[in-house]
Amino acid sequence: MKKIIIILGAILVLFIILIYWSLNSTPEDYKTSTIVGPKNIEHINFKEHDSLTIAASTLYEANDLKKIMQGEHYREAWSTPIKVKIAFLDTLLGGLTVVKEGGGNQTKSLKLEDSIGNKYTLRSINKTPAPLVPEFAKTLGLENIIVDGISAQHPYAATVVAILADAAQIQHTNPKIYFIPKQASLKEFNENYGNKVFVFEHETESGTNWTSVDNVSKIIETDDLQELKLERGDALKLDEHALVRARLFDLVIGDWDRHAKQWGWIIKENGDSQIAIPLPADRDNAFFNISGVIPTIIANKNVTPEMRPFQSDIDYMPGLIHDFDVYFLKSTPESVFIEEAQKLQQLLTDTVIEKALRQWPPQIYDLDGKTIEAKLKSRRNELLNYAMAFKRILNEKEYPTTPLKGSDDVQFNGHYLKCFECY
């Protein structure tokens, strides 16, 4: 009853604040252009240049009142121009072909393929969360508040996370930042995708092996892994150590949004059996920096427990453990969690963390680098305690009885498969 009262009270306060803010906001807050560059950007011959100075977005610039109500977040990082390489699809990696359009509720993306079958994704750095805006918010003119929440994500987190993952010996999708001009190779997608900044990375499914792992037959997504487990049974094993390390790494970098769709699986052939090695992707919420009156209410552990802010310590571990973890790791011994926590502490040295952040352009590092470094070091130092708490909470949770978020329905004899080892 106490929890319900707290939630209702928080919702009431939030509603009042939303009404107040809607009366003090203007439609321009939502309509600001997401592209920053020369006024004649449509007429530049980008083939004459190898890079462009551009900001990810000016959509999140705010006055003092807005910063108090909706948070400081990473607004300056979004609006600060940086030097970005220009890429043309017909020459990038020997030539890439657009296969189809993809993306979820927030991110526009294009699926690409090279001449030997490797698959890639262009994911827009600037999000378009309009599909997530509820009707009541549209009616009250509150769209800008929903859209503004993206400013808690760091636009360039993915490249730092990849460097840290390399040091931690965790697979990743090799993300890079590119400016994609309008070009013939985009075909009918020119209008929506041309002249924008993207994260370019490998796909989490592939019939070719682009990873550093030997004897790989294919790379598949979580729902396909579940189907493969149905087919292979005990002949398909999970690399529990690799998955535990990857999930503990998520705790260090503060990436709270890790549902099944954000994982690929590298299938390694091992004689008559196979081993599934996790391939994390989509690092939009690493270093998630939420603050301000409204976001703080929303992120309260009694309102949205999974939306945990990136602080020097983890304030609510249960919010970071999902059905995905129970499904794959509930039966994993505590000793594995302890061992992998200790390995990560050894691998993620102060020097590694500092070098990873310093690969950012100086103007971005000067804004956020030192703060993020300090938080990463603090969370790493406490990782052994976090690992034991993670396992303790896993033990307390029941196996899921519904499909994993981000995964297609996989059933056996009409029932959802509650755990990976239950096949």
C-alpha positions in Angstrom: 0.0 0.0 0.0 2.8 2.4 0.9 4.5 1.8 -2.5 1.2 2.5 -4.3 0.7 5.8 -2.4 4.3 6.8 -3.3 3.7 6.0 -7.0 0.4 7.9 -7.1 1.9 10.8 -5.3 4.8 10.9 -7.7 2.5 10.8 -10.7 0.4 13.6 -9.3 3.4 15.8 -8.7 4.7 15.0 -12.2 1.4 15.8 -13.8 1.3 19.2 -12.0 4.9 19.9 -13.2 4.1 18.9 -16.7 1.1 21.3 -16.8 3.3 24.0 -15.4 6.0 23.4 -18.0 3.6 23.2 -20.9 2.4 26.7 -20.1 6.0 27.9 -20.1 7.2 26.1 -23.2 7.0 27.0 -26.9 6.4 24.8 -29.9 9.9 25.8 -31.1 11.4 23.7 -28.4 10.2 20.6 -30.3 10.7 21.9 -33.9 14.3 23.0 -33.6 16.5 21.6 -36.5 18.5 18.5 -35.6 21.3 19.3 -38.1 24.0 22.0 -37.4 26.2 23.1 -40.3 26.7 25.7 -43.0 23.5 27.3 -44.1 24.2 26.1 -47.6 24.7 22.4 -46.5 22.5 21.2 -49.4 24.8 22.7 -51.9 28.2 21.6 -50.6 30.2 19.1 -52.7 31.2 16.7 -49.9 33.4 14.8 -52.2 35.8 17.6 -51.9 36.2 17.1 -48.1 37.1 14.2 -45.9 35.4 15.6 -42.8 32.9 18.1 -41.5 32.5 20.1 -38.3 29.0 19.6 -37.0 27.0 19.1 -33.9 24.9 16.1 -33.2 21.8 18.2 -32.4 20.8 21.6 -31.1 17.4 20.3 -30.2 18.3 20.0 -26.5 19.6 23.5 -25.8 17.8 25.0 -22.8 17.4 28.0 -20.6 18.1 27.8 -16.8 14.5 27.0 -15.9 14.3 24.1 -18.3 17.6 22.8 -17.0 16.2 22.9 -13.4 12.9 21.2 -14.4 14.2 18.7 -17.0 17.9 18.3 -16.1 21.3 19.5 -17.3 22.0 16.1 -18.9 24.5 16.1 -21.8 23.0 19.1 -23.5 26.3 20.8 -24.2 27.8 17.6 -25.7 24.8 17.4 -28.1 25.2 21.0 -29.3 29.0 21.2 -29.4 30.3 20.9 -33.0 33.0 18.3 -33.5 35.0 17.0 -36.5 33.3 14.0 -38.1 34.5 11.9 -41.0 32.4 12.0 -44.2 31.5 8.6 -45.7 30.1 7.6 -49.1 28.6 4.1 -49.2 29.9 3.2 -52.6 33.5 3.4 -51.3 33.2 2.7 -47.6 34.8 -0.7 -46.9 35.0 -1.4 -50.6 31.4 -0.5 -51.2 28.1 -1.0 -49.3 24.6 -1.6 -50.6 21.4 -0.5 -48.7 19.4 -3.6 -48.0 16.4 -2.2 -46.1 15.3 0.3 -43.5 15.2 -0.7 -39.9 15.1 0.8 -36.4 12.8 0.8 -33.4 10.7 3.5 -31.7 13.5 6.0 -31.3 16.2 5.3 -33.8 16.1 5.5 -37.6 18.5 3.0 -39.2 19.5 1.5 -42.5 20.7 -2.1 -43.0 23.7 -2.4 -45.2 25.7 -5.2 -46.8 29.2 -5.5 -48.3 30.4 -7.6 -51.3 31.2 -10.7 -49.1 28.0 -10.7 -47.1 29.0 -8.8 -44.0 26.1 -6.8 -42.6 26.2 -3.4 -41.0 23.8 -0.8 -39.6 23.7 3.0 -39.8 21.9 4.2 -36.7 21.0 7.8 -36.3 22.7 9.5 -33.4 19.8 11.9 -33.0 16.7 10.0 -31.9 13.1 10.5 -33.1 11.0 9.4 -30.1 7.8 10.9 -31.4 6.2 7.4 -31.6 6.6 7.1 -27.8 4.8 10.3 -27.0 1.4 9.3 -25.5 -1.8 11.0 -26.8 -2.5 12.8 -23.5 0.9 14.5 -23.8 0.2 15.5 -27.3 -3.2 16.9 -26.3 -1.5 19.0 -23.5 1.3 20.1 -25.8 4.0 18.3 -23.8 5.8 16.5 -26.7 9.0 18.5 -26.0 9.3 17.0 -22.6 9.3 13.4 -23.9 11.7 14.3 -26.8 14.0 16.2 -24.4 14.7 13.0 -22.4 17.1 11.9 -25.1 19.5 14.5 -23.8 20.3 12.2 -20.9 22.0 9.9 -23.4 25.5 10.8 -24.5 25.7 11.1 -28.3 29.2 9.7 -28.4 29.1 7.0 -25.7 29.3 4.1 -28.1 32.9 4.7 -29.2 34.2 4.9 -25.7 32.3 1.8 -24.6 33.9 -0.1 -27.6 37.4 0.8 -26.3 36.6 -0.2 -22.8 35.0 -3.5 -24.1 38.3 -4.3 -26.0 40.2 -3.9 -22.8 37.7 -6.0 -20.9 37.9 -8.7 -23.6 34.2 -8.4 -24.4 32.9 -8.7 -28.0 31.3 -5.6 -29.6 30.0 -4.2 -32.9 32.9 -1.8 -33.7 30.9 1.4 -33.7 32.2 4.5 -35.6 30.8 7.9 -36.1 30.2 9.2 -39.7 28.5 12.0 -41.5 26.5 10.6 -44.4 25.9 13.1 -47.1 23.0 12.8 -49.6 24.3 10.5 -52.3 23.1 8.2 -55.1 23.8 5.1 -53.0 21.1 6.0 -50.5 18.5 5.8 -53.3 15.0 6.4 -52.0 16.3 7.0 -48.5 18.2 10.2 -49.3 15.6 12.5 -47.9 15.4 10.8 -44.5 19.0 9.7 -44.1 21.2 12.1 -46.1 23.2 14.9 -44.5 23.0 13.4 -41.0 25.4 12.0 -38.3 25.3 8.2 -37.7 26.8 5.4 -35.7 28.1 2.8 -38.2 28.5 -0.7 -36.8 28.3 -4.4 -37.5 24.9 -6.1 -37.3 24.2 -8.6 -34.6 23.3 -11.3 -37.2 25.5 -12.5 -40.0 26.3 -15.5 -42.0 30.0 -14.4 -42.1 32.4 -14.2 -39.3 33.8 -10.6 -38.8 34.7 -11.2 -35.1 38.1 -12.2 -33.6 36.6 -15.6 -32.5 37.7 -18.7 -34.3 35.5 -21.5 -35.9 32.4 -19.3 -36.0 29.5 -20.7 -38.1 27.2 -17.7 -37.8 26.1 -14.8 -35.7 22.4 -14.7 -34.7 20.0 -12.8 -32.6 18.4 -13.9 -29.3 15.2 -15.3 -30.8 17.2 -17.4 -33.3 19.4 -18.6 -30.4 16.3 -19.8 -28.6 15.2 -21.7 -31.7 18.7 -23.2 -32.1 18.6 -24.3 -28.5 15.3 -26.1 -29.2 17.0 -27.9 -32.1 20.4 -28.7 -30.5 19.5 -29.2 -26.9 22.6 -30.0 -24.7 24.8 -29.7 -27.8 24.5 -26.0 -27.6 26.1 -24.4 -24.5 26.1 -20.8 -23.3 29.5 -19.1 -22.5 28.3 -18.2 -19.0 31.6 -16.5 -18.1 31.4 -14.2 -21.1 27.8 -13.3 -20.5 28.4 -12.6 -16.8 31.4 -10.4 -17.6 29.3 -8.6 -20.2 26.5 -7.9 -17.7 28.9 -6.8 -15.0 30.5 -4.5 -17.6 27.0 -3.0 -18.2 26.9 -2.2 -14.5 30.2 -0.4 -14.7 29.2 1.8 -17.7 25.6 2.4 -16.4 23.8 0.8 -19.4 20.5 0.0 -17.9 18.6 -0.9 -21.1 19.7 -4.4 -22.0 16.8 -6.3 -23.4 17.1 -9.4 -25.7 17.0 -7.5 -29.0 20.3 -5.7 -28.0 22.3 -8.9 -28.0 23.7 -11.0 -30.8 25.3 -14.4 -30.3 28.4 -15.7 -31.9 28.0 -19.4 -32.5 31.4 -21.1 -32.2 31.8 -24.7 -33.5 33.4 -27.0 -30.9 33.5 -30.5 -32.4 30.0 -32.0 -32.3 28.8 -29.1 -30.0 28.4 -25.4 -30.2 29.1 -22.5 -27.8 27.0 -19.3 -27.8 29.2 -16.2 -27.1 27.3 -13.0 -26.3 27.7 -10.0 -28.6 26.3 -6.8 -26.9 25.1 -4.0 -29.1 23.2 -0.6 -29.0 25.0 1.5 -26.3 22.6 4.4 -26.4 22.1 4.4 -22.6 25.7 4.0 -21.4 26.6 6.8 -19.0 22.9 7.7 -18.8 23.0 11.1 -17.0 19.5 11.9 -15.7 18.8 14.9 -13.4 16.3 17.7 -12.9 12.9 17.7 -11.1 10.9 15.8 -13.7 13.4 13.1 -14.7 14.2 12.5 -11.0 10.6 11.7 -10.3 10.3 9.5 -13.3 13.5 7.6 -12.3 12.4 7.0 -8.7 12.8 3.3 -7.9 9.1 3.1 -7.1 8.1 4.6 -10.4 10.5 3.4 -13.1 13.0 1.1 -11.3 14.9 0.1 -14.4 15.8 3.6 -15.4 18.9 4.0 -13.2 21.1 7.1 -13.4 24.8 6.8 -14.0 26.2 7.9 -10.6 29.4 7.0 -8.7 27.5 4.1 -7.2 24.5 1.9 -8.0 21.6 3.1 -6.0 19.1 0.3 -6.7 20.4 -3.0 -8.0 17.0 -4.8 -8.4 16.1 -2.3 -11.2 19.1 -3.4 -13.3 18.2 -7.1 -13.3 15.8 -8.2 -15.9 14.0 -11.3 -17.2 16.9 -11.7 -19.7 19.3 -12.2 -16.8 17.1 -14.7 -15.0 16.5 -16.6 -18.3 20.2 -17.0 -19.0 22.0 -16.8 -15.7 19.8 -17.9 -12.8 21.6 -21.2 -12.6 25.1 -19.8 -12.9 27.1 -20.3 -9.7 28.1 -17.3 -7.6 31.8 -18.2 -8.1 31.5 -17.2 -11.8 30.2 -13.8 -10.8 33.0 -13.3 -8.3 35.7 -14.5 -10.8 34.4 -12.2 -13.6 34.1 -9.2 -11.3 37.7 -9.6 -10.2 38.9 -10.0 -13.8 37.1 -6.8 -14.8 38.6 -4.9 -12.0 42.0 -6.1 -13.2 41.4 -5.3 -16.8 39.7 -1.9 -16.4 42.6 0.0 -15.0 42.7 3.7 -14.4 44.9 4.1 -17.4 42.5 2.1 -19.6 39.5 4.2 -18.5 41.4 7.5 -19.0 42.6 6.6 -22.5 39.2 5.5 -23.5 37.6 8.8 -22.6 40.4 10.8 -24.1 39.7 9.4 -27.6 36.8 11.9 -27.6 37.5 15.3 -29.3 39.0 17.6 -26.7 35.9 19.8 -26.6 33.7 16.8 -25.7 36.2 15.4 -23.2 36.4 18.8 -21.5 32.7 18.8 -21.0 32.1 15.3 -19.6 35.3 13.2 -19.6 36.7 13.7 -16.1 33.2 13.2 -14.5 32.6 10.0 -16.4 36.1 8.8 -15.6 35.6 9.3 -11.9 32.2 7.4 -12.0 33.6 4.5 -13.9 36.5 4.1 -11.5 34.2 4.2 -8.5 31.8 1.6 -9.9 34.7 -0.6 -10.9 36.1 -0.5 -7.4 32.7 -1.7 -6.0 32.2 -4.3 -8.7 32.7 -7.4 -6.5 30.0 -6.2 -4.1 27.7 -5.5 -7.1 28.4 -8.9 -8.5 27.4 -10.7 -5.3 24.3 -8.5 -5.0 23.4 -9.3 -8.7 23.6 -13.0 -8.0 21.7 -12.8 -4.7 18.8 -11.0 -6.5 18.9 -13.5 -9.3 18.4 -16.3 -6.8 15.3 -14.6 -5.4 13.6 -14.0 -8.8 11.3 -16.6 -10.5 11.9 -17.7 -14.0 10.0 -15.6 -16.6 6.6 -16.9 -17.8 6.3 -14.6 -20.8 8.5 -13.9 -23.8 11.7 -11.9 -23.2 11.4 -8.2 -24.1 12.8 -7.8 -27.5 12.5 -11.5 -28.4 9.9 -13.2 -30.6 7.6 -15.8 -28.9 9.5 -19.1 -28.6 7.3 -21.9 -27.3 7.7 -25.6 -26.5 4.5 -27.7 -26.3 2.5 -24.5 -26.0 4.5 -23.0 -23.1 7.1 -20.2 -23.1 10.5 -21.5 -22.4 11.4 -20.0 -19.0 15.2 -20.5 -19.1 18.0 -21.3 -21.5 18.8 -24.6 -19.8 15.2 -25.7 -19.8 15.2 -26.9 -23.4 
